Amino acid sequence: MPVSSASFPTSTARSVKDLRVGESGTICCLNDPEMALKLLEMGCIPGTQVRLNSKAPLGCPVTLVLGNGDYTLSLRVSEAATIMLRD
C-alpha cells in the first residue's frame, strides 16, 4: 500500500546530525524508541536548546552543548541522527 508523502515531511525534518558547528536548534522529539531512554537520561529532553559544539576530524563523534551551556555531551553521529529538531 502506498504511503502518502503528506504525512511524513521529508524536506523539513532536521536532526542534530544536520547541524553545522556553532548552529543551534530545539529538540522536538526522539526518533528511536530504543535509544530514547538513554538520550533522555543524558539530558536530550524535548524543548531543550542544543548547539553543535564540535565534530571529530573524521566526523564522529560530535559534541553538543545542551541548555544554557552547563552540560556538554558527546555522541556518535548515528545517535545524533535520532534527535529531531523543531522547524
Beta strands, then each sheet from edge to edge (+ up, - down):
strand 1: 14-15
strand 2: 24-30
strand 3: 49-55
strand 4: 62-66
strand 5: 71-75
strand 6: 83-85
sheet 1: 1+ 6- 2+ 3- 4+ 5-
end
